[in-house]
Amino acid sequence: MKTRKQASAAVLLLGGVLLGAPQALAQEMYDTSVPFQGDVLKEAPAPMVISFAEAIYLTNLRLVGADGEAWPLDWRKTEDDVFKVEFHVAKPLPPGSYQIEWTAYVRQHYHPDGGVIAFTIDPQAAPGGALTPAATQPTVSAPQAAPDSPDPALRAVSAPPTDR
């Protein structure tokens, strides 16, 4: 009788672990950024910053204009895990729509991660920053990659979370 109770408890425990596992894999390490998703700015911030909820190994970082042109960045890849990355645009951005694309690997959890942070440069934006306040959180906890992103690793992590 005691063995049957122990077996039942083990099955319940294993079932709980298996049901919780997909949620653990669907983590998004993005925390906050400057510019923030959807910001409309008078000029590009210097530096641009992305903060992460956990340390990640950042594998790629690019700034892309609406025309698909990648803008040169002052950023050096490191082999270390980071909680924050700071970078500068190498030349001034003209008015238009842009997106910061990043890919990473979360070594602690053995999975890729990545995202896209879209923002706009508009000379008519309110002085000192965004027309849309950076403190306003989007309805999604983290920005998602565009399905037509040229980086296959970024597309792999771009599906919206299933737990919403």
C-alpha positions in Angstrom: 0.0 0.0 0.0 2.8 2.4 0.9 4.5 1.7 -2.5 1.3 2.5 -4.4 1.0 5.9 -2.5 4.6 6.7 -3.3 4.2 5.8 -6.9 1.1 8.0 -7.2 2.9 10.9 -5.5 5.8 10.4 -8.0 3.5 10.5 -11.0 1.7 13.6 -9.7 5.1 15.3 -9.1 6.4 14.3 -12.6 3.2 15.5 -14.2 3.6 18.9 -12.5 7.1 19.2 -13.7 6.2 18.3 -17.2 3.3 20.7 -17.4 5.5 23.5 -16.1 8.4 22.9 -18.5 7.0 24.7 -21.6 6.5 27.9 -19.6 10.2 27.8 -18.5 11.3 27.6 -22.1 9.2 30.5 -23.2 11.1 33.1 -21.3 11.9 36.5 -22.8 15.0 38.1 -21.3 14.3 41.6 -22.5 13.5 44.0 -19.6 13.7 47.6 -20.8 15.4 49.8 -23.3 16.3 53.3 -24.5 14.6 53.9 -26.9 11.6 51.9 -25.7 9.3 50.0 -28.0 7.2 52.5 -30.0 9.0 55.7 -28.9 8.9 58.7 -31.2 12.0 60.7 -30.7 13.4 64.0 -31.9 16.9 62.3 -32.3 18.5 59.0 -31.6 19.5 58.7 -27.9 23.2 58.4 -27.1 23.8 55.8 -25.9 21.1 53.4 -26.9 20.6 50.8 -24.1 19.0 47.4 -23.8 18.6 45.9 -20.3 17.9 42.2 -19.7 16.2 40.4 -16.8 19.0 37.8 -16.7 22.5 37.6 -18.0 22.6 36.6 -21.6 25.3 36.0 -24.3 24.5 38.6 -26.9 25.3 37.1 -30.3 24.1 39.9 -32.7 22.9 43.5 -32.6 21.8 45.6 -35.5 19.9 48.8 -36.3 17.7 48.6 -39.4 15.9 51.4 -41.2 12.4 51.0 -42.8 14.2 50.5 -46.2 16.1 47.4 -44.8 19.4 49.3 -44.6 21.5 48.3 -41.6 23.1 51.3 -39.9 26.6 51.0 -38.5 26.8 50.8 -34.7 29.6 51.4 -32.3 29.3 48.1 -30.4 31.7 45.3 -29.8 30.6 41.7 -29.1 31.9 40.2 -26.0 32.1 36.5 -24.9 30.8 37.4 -21.5 27.2 37.2 -20.4 25.7 40.7 -19.9 22.7 42.2 -18.2 22.9 45.4 -20.2 24.3 46.5 -23.6 25.1 50.1 -24.5 25.8 51.2 -28.1 25.9 54.3 -30.3 24.8 54.8 -33.9 27.9 55.7 -35.9 26.2 58.4 -37.9 23.1 60.6 -37.3 19.7 59.0 -38.2 17.5 60.9 -40.6 13.7 61.0 -39.8 12.1 57.6 -40.2 11.2 54.3 -38.7 13.9 52.0 -37.2 14.2 48.8 -35.3 16.9 47.4 -33.1 17.2 43.7 -33.7 19.1 41.5 -31.2 19.7 37.8 -30.8 21.2 36.1 -27.8 21.7 32.8 -26.1 20.6 32.3 -22.5 23.3 29.9 -21.2 21.6 29.3 -17.9 18.5 27.9 -19.6 20.1 26.6 -22.8 17.9 28.4 -25.3 18.1 31.2 -27.8 16.4 34.6 -27.3 16.0 37.8 -29.2 13.7 40.6 -30.1 13.0 43.8 -32.0 12.6 47.3 -30.6 10.8 49.6 -33.1 11.1 53.3 -32.7 10.7 56.5 -34.9 12.9 59.5 -35.4 10.7 62.6 -36.0 12.2 66.1 -35.8 8.7 67.4 -34.7 8.7 65.2 -31.6 8.3 66.9 -28.3 11.5 68.4 -26.8 13.4 66.0 -24.5 12.1 62.8 -25.9 9.2 60.7 -26.9 5.7 61.6 -28.0 4.8 58.3 -26.4 6.3 58.1 -22.9 8.9 55.4 -22.4 7.2 54.6 -19.1 4.2 53.3 -20.9 4.5 49.5 -21.1 3.3 47.7 -24.3 0.6 45.1 -24.0 3.2 42.4 -24.8 5.9 42.0 -22.2 8.7 42.1 -24.8 9.0 43.2 -28.4 8.9 40.4 -31.0 10.8 39.9 -34.2 9.3 40.7 -37.5 8.5 37.4 -39.4 10.6 38.5 -42.3 13.7 39.3 -40.2 16.8 38.3 -42.1 18.2 36.5 -39.0 16.9 32.9 -38.7 17.7 32.8 -35.0 15.6 35.9 -34.4 12.7 34.5 -36.4 12.9 31.3 -34.2 12.2 33.2 -31.0 9.7 35.7 -32.5 6.5 33.7 -31.9 4.3 35.5 -29.4 4.1 33.8 -25.9 1.3 31.2 -25.7 0.5 31.9 -22.1 -1.3 35.3 -22.9 
